[in-house]
Amino acid sequence: MLNSIRLASLAAVLLFAGCSSVNPYYDASKSHHRPQGFANNYPSNPAYQRPQVGFFEGWAGRIRNWTSDGSERAPLAPVETVRPDLDWLHQNRSEPALTWIGHASFLLQPGNGLNILTDPIFDDRASPLSFAGPKRLQAPAIALAELPHIDAVLISHSHYDHLSLDSLRALYRQKGGAPMLYAPLGIDLWLARHVTDGDTSRIVRLDWWDKASLRGLELQLLPVQHWSSRSLWDRNETLWGAWAVTSPGFSFFFSGDLGYSKDIQDIAARFPGGFDLAAIGIGAYQPVWYRNSHVSPDEAVRIHRELRVRRSIGMHWGTFPMGQERIDQAPRDLASARQAQGVADEAFRVLRIGETYRVPPRDSSQGAAP
């Protein structure tokens, strides 16, 4: 009975939390723009088609997942965690490093003294409700109060497991001044309305392929196949994307959420030198129709290869039960995918939650950053 009430409450929130609106950034010359929002670049490419489900059927499946007890997705072994070296993270100013906080939240230190967060979510649930929706299974490796001063936040899209209202409000009010908030088109309006009290001075909005500069870094929003919404009525009203963070000595790719598409070849063409480091989603790939907007570990390894990444880290697993696979299934499937595609174990690995990966310097044969 309680689950039924919770299911009904969640459905009501999703039904009435938003309403359709006109896209204020609509540009008829851009093929991914629509008068009411945005669209993928390659929605009809038969090479990347997955089984399709209806809109309401898809949401019903997600709600069933969110309200289940999760026993069918329980890990076969505990997800490993480690206490981060907070002293080192606070002092690090020169060494490129990536620390996994959980899910798609990372502390990126690109080696120039900056601290950047990707898709920060410190909530107990990835949901508009406190009692239903994907429940966090592992605590954030670093509490908000333990973070070094954050200079910038990169947001990939509007889903609740990537865009957290409470986390962003806390970061915006951090001691020492608010971070810069880099967001796809439309999310900037949400940030101004809900996070910054109308102040837009710390918000940078980007369309696909747009670039922004931050103290020697170039930040670029990249097109990927996904979608956006925070209710049943605002689907694709805001843009989504991956991120490239580049400097003369370091390059990083953050996938956000993505389904495999020709966008990967488009990105590879723009970055012929590849990337030093990447964080690529490997979770929420079952059932198979989830892979219209997520990738399997096998597809993630393919992306690693096609983008010519030196070292990749698998993310989007182990924290929130978003798919129907076991919470720890992705690393096992990643190992199989590496072997099948001839990729070395150290070239694409997973971190323990809280672990820091310190990026080794390039050797001279690897050339300059893209």
RADA-V329978 format. One record per residue. PHI is phi in whole degrees, -180 to 180 (999 if undefined). Layout:
PHI, PHI
This chain:
999, -63, -62, -65, -64, -64, -61, -64, -64, -64, -60, -64, -62, -66, -71, -112, -76, -148, -150, -65, -144, -83, -76, -71, -107, -57, -131, -62, -80, -106, -68, -91, -90, -132, -57, -105, 164, -142, -143, -72, -70, -128, -71, -116, -68, -66, -68, -122, -71, -123, -54, -100, -129, -68, -59, -71, -64, -62, -65, -63, -64, -65, -64, -60, -59, -66, -103, -78, -80, 80, -63, -72, -112, -62, -68, -75, -145, -58, -71, -72, -131, -146, -76, -67, -84, -65, -61, -65, -63, -71, -92, -65, -127, -129, -106, -60, -153, -134, -117, -87, -84, 141, 56, -108, -93, -130, -98, -100, -118, -77, 100, -118, 92, -88, -120, -125, -105, -106, 36, -71, -138, -112, -75, -76, -133, -97, -165, -77, -117, -83, -117, -147, 106, -55, -96, -63, -98, -129, -64, -55, -65, -127, -73, -54, -72, -93, -67, -67, -59, -92, -89, -154, -124, -105, -112, -92, -171, -95, -63, -65, -86, -131, -126, -110, -62, -64, -65, -70, -62, -65, -67, -66, -104, -63, -63, 96, 112, -70, -76, -75, -112, -106, -144, -64, -52, 95, -69, -59, -68, -63, -62, -63, -76, -110, -115, -105, 56, 90, -76, -106, -69, -109, -113, -121, -98, -138, -94, -58, 76, -67, -124, -138, -112, -147, 46, 90, -101, -112, -110, -132, -85, -116, -75, -141, -87, -160, -166, -143, 178, -127, -158, -75, -113, -124, -57, 63, -74, -117, -81, -133, 174, -96, -131, -115, -120, -133, -147, -58, -116, -158, -142, -138, -117, -117, -77, 55, -97, -159, -98, -69, -157, -66, -54, -64, -66, -64, -66, -59, -67, -81, -126, -64, -84, 74, -132, -69, -147, -143, -114, -125, -64, -130, -113, 63, -117, -126, -67, -61, -70, -61, -80, -71, -134, -134, -117, -79, -56, -62, -69, -63, -66, -62, -62, -53, -69, -70, -87, 55, -88, -69, -140, -120, -120, -81, -132, 65, -150, 80, -118, -114, -80, -90, -106, -101, -75, -62, -62, -113, -74, -57, -61, -68, -70, -64, -61, -65, -67, -58, -63, -65, -103, 70, -104, -65, -56, -75, -79, -147, -132, -112, -102, -73, -61, 102, -77, -108, -100, -95, -73, -68, -66, -66, -88, -64, -76, -90, 73, -85, -67, -65
